[in-house]
Amino acid sequence: MSRLGNLGARLYRGEVGYDFIRNRKIWYGVSILITITAIVAVAVGGLNMGIEFKGGAVFTTDTKAKISTAQATDVATEASGHMAIVQELGNGGLRIQITEVGTAKANEIKETLSDELGIPAEEINADLVGPSWGEQIANKAWTGLGIFMVLVVVYLAIAFEWRMAVAALIALIHDITITVGVYALVGFEVTPGTVIGLLTILGYSLYDTVVVFDSLKEGQKDITKQTRYTYSEIANRSINSTLVRSINTTVVALLPVAGLLFIGGGVLGAGMLNDISLSLFVGLAAGAYSSIFIATPLVADLKEREPQMKALKKRVLAKRAAAAARGESPEDDGPAYRNDAVTEDAETAGAVVGQRQQPRGHGRTPGKR
C-alpha cells in the first residue's frame, strides 16, 4: 500500500489524526481575513465586466492582419476611446472586443481598423452586443443562485439537521465571496462563462461538505449514552476519516482545471479559457478548504451550545479528570464508544498525528492486583 493510502487507512480507523476543531479559531481568523480582502477588492477595484454585461462591439477578421496583436490593441483603443481586447485566432485573424460603443461609433472603428490592419472593410465582421442581454443573464444567474441556496438549506435540514444546513450555507457564501474577490484582484474579465463556473463550484463545495456531514451523522448516533468523546471530538474524527478522500477528489478535479488555466490560458494564450477556468480553480480549492476548516467546526460550535452536549462534555471531562487522578487512562473505564464506520481497533479516534494509542487495561495501574 502507498504511503498516502496507508495514512488514509490510519486516519479512517482513528489511529492518527489532526485536531481541526481545537484550532478552529485560527481557521475562522484566516477565512475572515481572506473574505474581508475579497470584499474590499470588489468594492475598491470592482469587477472587469465583459462585453456581454456592458454591451459593445466585437470585430473579427478571417485574414491575417499586417500589424501585431499589440499594435492592433493600440489602434482599436485609440479609435474607440475604450480599452480594447485583441486575441489572435487560429486562422491568423483577429478578434477585437471593445465595450460600451454604439452602432455609429462601431462603423467608425471598423473603417479605422480596415485602414490600419490592411484588410478591406467588407472582410471585417462587426457584431453589436446590447447590455440588456447581459443584464438578463445576470438576473437569471442571481435567481438561480438564490433558488439553489434555498433548496440546499431545505435538503440539509431534512437529511441532517438545521445546524448543518446553516454551516453549509455559510461555507458556500464563503467560497463565492473568495472567488469573486480573486477576479477583482487579478482583473480577469467576467463573462457568462464565469457565471457558469461560479454555479458549478457550488456543487463541488457542497459535495465535500456533505461527505463529512454524513460521517458525522453516523458518528453521533447514541452519543449521549457514552462518556468517552465530546461532540467536537466526534466531529474531528469525521473530518479525519474523510480527509484523504477529500484531498484526492479535490486534486483530481483541480488538475484538468489547472491545465486550462495555466497551460491553455497562460502558455498557449487562449485567454477566452480564463473566464471559466479561474472561477473553477479558485472555487474548487476554496470549497475543499471550507468543508474541512469552516463547515464542520461551525457545526461543532453550534451543536455544543445545546444543553445535552454541554452536559455530555462535562461528564466526559469529569471522567477524564477522575481517571487522571487515579493514574488511569480514561479509555479504560466503561464501554467503548464505537462509530459503526470504524473498526474495533480504532477506539482512540481522537489521537493527534504522531500520538500513540493508549494500551487497553482493566482499570488498574500496572503491577497492582
C-alpha positions in Angstrom: 0.0 0.0 0.0 1.2 3.5 -0.8 2.1 5.9 2.0 -0.9 8.1 1.2 -3.2 5.1 1.2 -1.7 3.8 4.4 -2.2 7.2 6.0 -5.7 7.3 4.8 -6.5 4.0 6.3 -5.0 5.0 9.6 -6.9 8.3 9.6 -10.1 6.4 8.8 -9.5 3.9 11.6 -8.8 6.8 14.0 -5.2 5.7 14.8 -3.8 9.1 13.9 -5.5 12.5 13.2 -5.2 16.2 13.4 -7.2 18.3 15.8 -9.0 20.6 13.3 -11.8 21.5 15.8 -9.4 22.7 18.6 -7.7 25.1 16.1 -10.9 26.3 14.6 -10.3 29.9 15.8 -7.2 30.0 13.6 -9.2 28.9 10.5 -12.0 31.3 11.3 -9.5 34.1 11.5 -7.8 33.2 8.2 -11.2 32.9 6.5 -12.4 36.3 7.8 -9.2 37.9 6.7 -9.4 36.5 3.2 -13.1 37.3 3.0 -12.6 40.9 4.0 -9.8 41.2 1.5 -12.1 39.9 -1.2 -14.9 42.3 -0.3 -12.5 45.3 -0.2 -11.1 44.3 -3.6 -14.6 44.2 -5.2 -15.6 47.4 -3.5 -12.5 49.4 -4.5 -11.3 47.9 -7.8 -14.6 46.5 -9.0 -15.0 43.7 -11.5 -13.9 43.7 -15.1 -17.3 43.0 -16.6 -17.2 41.5 -20.1 -18.9 42.8 -23.2 -21.9 40.6 -22.6 -22.7 42.7 -19.5 -21.6 46.2 -20.6 -22.5 46.0 -24.3 -20.2 46.9 -27.2 -18.9 45.6 -30.4 -16.8 42.6 -31.5 -14.8 42.7 -34.7 -13.4 39.6 -36.3 -11.2 39.1 -39.3 -10.5 35.9 -41.3 -7.5 37.4 -43.0 -4.1 37.8 -41.2 -3.5 41.4 -40.3 -0.4 43.4 -41.3 0.3 44.5 -37.7 0.9 42.7 -34.5 -1.7 42.0 -31.8 -0.2 44.6 -29.5 -0.3 47.2 -32.3 -3.9 46.3 -33.1 -4.8 46.8 -29.4 -3.3 50.3 -29.5 -5.2 51.2 -32.7 -8.5 49.9 -31.5 -8.2 51.6 -28.1 -7.3 54.9 -29.7 -10.1 54.7 -32.2 -12.8 53.8 -29.7 -11.7 55.7 -26.6 -12.1 52.4 -24.6 -9.7 49.7 -23.7 -9.8 47.0 -26.4 -9.1 43.3 -26.0 -7.4 41.7 -29.0 -6.9 38.0 -29.4 -5.3 36.1 -32.3 -7.5 33.4 -33.8 -6.3 30.0 -35.1 -6.6 31.0 -38.7 -4.3 34.0 -38.2 -7.2 36.5 -38.0 -8.0 38.8 -35.0 -10.9 39.1 -32.6 -11.2 42.7 -31.3 -13.5 43.3 -28.4 -14.5 46.9 -27.4 -17.1 47.6 -24.7 -19.6 50.5 -24.5 -19.8 51.5 -28.1 -22.9 52.1 -30.2 -23.7 51.5 -33.9 -22.4 54.8 -35.2 -19.1 54.5 -33.3 -18.7 50.9 -34.4 -18.9 51.9 -38.0 -16.1 54.5 -37.5 -14.0 51.9 -35.7 -14.5 49.4 -38.5 -13.2 51.9 -41.1 -10.2 52.8 -38.9 -9.4 49.1 -38.4 -9.6 48.5 -42.1 -7.0 51.1 -42.8 -4.6 50.2 -40.0 -4.9 46.4 -40.4 -4.6 46.5 -44.2 -7.9 44.5 -44.6 -10.9 45.5 -46.7 -13.8 46.7 -44.5 -16.2 44.1 -46.0 -13.9 41.4 -44.7 -14.2 42.6 -41.1 -17.3 41.2 -39.3 -18.8 43.5 -36.7 -21.3 42.2 -34.1 -23.0 44.5 -31.7 -24.0 43.3 -28.2 -26.5 45.2 -26.1 -26.1 45.5 -22.4 -29.7 44.3 -21.8 -28.7 40.8 -22.8 -26.0 40.7 -20.1 -28.4 42.1 -17.6 -30.9 39.3 -18.2 -28.1 36.7 -17.8 -27.0 38.3 -14.5 -30.6 38.4 -13.2 -31.2 34.8 -14.1 -27.9 33.8 -12.5 -28.8 35.5 -9.3 -32.3 33.9 -9.3 -30.8 30.5 -9.9 -28.2 31.1 -7.1 -31.0 32.1 -4.7 -33.1 29.1 -5.5 -30.1 26.8 -5.2 -29.3 28.2 -1.8 -32.8 27.7 -0.5 -33.0 24.1 -1.8 -29.6 23.3 -0.2 -30.7 24.6 3.2 -34.0 22.7 3.0 -32.4 19.5 1.9 -29.6 19.6 4.5 -32.1 20.5 7.2 -34.2 17.5 6.3 -31.4 15.0 5.6 -29.2 16.1 8.5 -30.2 19.0 10.8 -30.6 22.8 10.6 -27.2 23.4 12.2 -25.5 21.6 9.3 -27.7 23.5 6.8 -26.6 26.8 8.3 -22.9 25.8 8.3 -23.1 24.6 4.7 -24.7 27.9 3.6 -22.0 29.9 5.3 -19.4 27.8 3.6 -21.0 28.3 0.2 -21.1 32.1 0.7 -17.5 32.0 1.8 -16.5 30.2 -1.4 -18.4 32.5 -3.7 -17.0 35.6 -2.0 -13.4 34.5 -2.2 -13.8 33.5 -5.9 -15.3 36.9 -6.8 -12.6 38.6 -4.8 -9.9 36.9 -6.8 -11.5 38.1 -10.0 -11.4 41.7 -8.7 -7.7 41.3 -7.7 -6.4 39.8 -10.9 -8.6 41.8 -13.2 -9.8 38.8 -15.3 -12.9 39.5 -17.4 -16.2 38.4 -16.0 -18.3 36.7 -18.7 -21.3 34.3 -18.8 -18.6 31.5 -18.6 -17.6 32.9 -15.2 -21.1 32.8 -14.0 -21.4 29.2 -15.1 -18.1 28.4 -13.3 -19.4 30.0 -10.1 -22.6 28.0 -10.2 -20.6 24.8 -10.9 -18.2 25.1 -7.9 -21.2 25.2 -5.5 -21.9 21.6 -6.3 -18.3 20.6 -5.7 -18.1 22.5 -2.5 -21.4 21.0 -1.3 -20.3 17.5 -2.2 -17.2 17.7 0.1 -19.2 19.2 2.9 -21.9 16.5 2.7 -19.4 13.7 2.8 -18.0 15.0 6.1 -21.6 15.6 7.4 -22.6 12.1 6.5 -19.7 10.7 8.5 -20.6 13.0 11.4 -24.2 11.9 11.3 -23.2 8.3 11.7 -20.7 9.1 14.4 -23.1 11.0 16.6 -25.6 8.1 17.0 -26.3 7.5 20.7 -23.6 10.0 21.5 -25.3 10.9 24.9 -25.2 7.3 26.0 -21.4 7.3 26.3 -18.8 9.3 28.2 -15.7 8.8 26.1 -15.9 11.6 23.5 -17.4 15.0 23.3 -19.3 16.2 20.2 -16.3 18.2 19.0 -14.1 15.1 19.2 -16.6 13.1 17.1 -16.7 15.9 14.6 -12.9 15.9 14.5 -13.0 12.1 13.8 -15.4 12.7 10.9 -13.1 15.2 9.3 -10.0 12.9 9.7 -11.8 9.8 8.4 -12.7 11.6 5.2 -9.6 13.8 4.9 -7.7 11.8 2.3 -10.8 11.2 0.2 -11.4 15.0 0.2 -7.8 15.7 -0.8 -7.9 13.1 -3.6 -11.1 14.2 -5.1 -10.0 17.9 -5.0 -6.6 17.2 -6.6 -8.2 15.1 -9.3 -10.7 17.9 -10.1 -8.1 20.6 -9.9 -5.6 19.0 -12.4 -7.6 19.5 -15.6 -8.8 22.9 -14.5 -5.2 23.9 -13.8 -4.3 22.7 -17.3 -7.0 25.0 -18.8 -5.9 28.0 -16.7 -2.1 27.8 -16.7 -1.4 25.9 -19.9 -4.3 26.8 -22.1 -4.8 30.4 -20.9 -1.2 31.2 -19.8 1.2 29.3 -22.1 -0.9 28.9 -25.2 -2.6 32.2 -24.9 -6.1 31.0 -25.2 -7.4 33.9 -23.0 -11.0 33.0 -23.5 -10.5 30.0 -21.2 -9.5 32.2 -18.3 -13.0 33.4 -17.5 -14.3 30.0 -16.6 -11.1 28.2 -15.6 -10.2 30.7 -12.9 -13.6 30.5 -11.2 -13.4 26.7 -11.2 -9.8 26.6 -9.9 -10.3 29.1 -7.1 -13.8 27.8 -6.2 -12.7 24.1 -6.0 -9.8 24.9 -3.7 -11.9 27.2 -1.6 -14.7 24.5 -1.4 -12.3 21.9 -0.2 -10.9 24.3 2.4 -14.3 25.4 3.7 -15.7 21.8 4.0 -12.8 20.9 6.4 -11.9 24.1 8.2 -15.2 26.0 8.2 -18.4 24.0 7.8 -17.7 21.1 10.3 -16.1 23.3 13.0 -19.2 25.6 12.8 -21.5 22.6 13.3 -19.5 21.6 16.4 -19.7 25.2 17.7 -23.5 25.3 17.2 -24.1 21.8 18.5 -22.2 22.2 21.7 -24.5 25.1 22.6 -27.2 22.5 23.3 -27.8 21.6 26.9 -27.4 17.9 26.2 -24.0 18.4 24.5 -22.9 20.8 27.3 -23.8 18.1 29.9 -22.0 15.4 27.8 -18.9 17.5 27.7 -19.0 18.0 31.5 -19.4 14.2 32.0 -16.5 13.4 29.7 -14.2 15.9 31.2 -15.1 14.8 34.7 -14.5 11.2 33.9 -11.1 12.0 32.4 -10.2 14.1 35.4 -11.1 11.3 37.8 -9.2 8.7 35.7 -6.2 11.0 35.7 -6.3 11.4 39.4 -6.3 7.6 39.8 -3.4 7.4 37.3 -5.5 5.5 34.8 -6.3 6.0 31.1 -9.8 7.4 30.6 -10.4 4.8 27.9 -10.0 2.1 30.4 -13.3 2.7 32.2 -16.7 1.9 30.8 -17.8 0.5 27.5 -16.1 1.9 24.4 -18.0 4.3 22.1 -17.8 3.0 18.6 -18.6 4.6 15.3 -20.1 2.0 13.1 -17.8 3.1 10.3 -14.7 2.5 12.4 -13.2 -0.9 13.3 -12.8 -2.1 16.9 -9.1 -1.5 16.8 -9.8 2.3 16.3 -11.2 3.2 19.6 -8.8 6.0 20.2 -10.0 8.2 17.4 -9.2 11.5 19.0 -5.5 10.9 18.7 -3.3 13.6 17.2 -0.8 12.7 14.4 2.2 11.1 15.9 0.5 10.2 19.1 0.4 6.6 20.1 -2.7 4.8 21.3 -3.2 4.1 24.9 -2.9 0.4 25.8 -6.1 -1.3 27.0 -6.3 -2.3 30.6 -8.7 -3.3 33.3 -8.9 -0.1 35.3 -5.8 -0.8 37.4 -2.3 0.6 37.2 0.4 -1.8 36.1 1.7 -4.1 38.8 -1.4 -3.8 41.0 -3.8 -6.7 41.6 
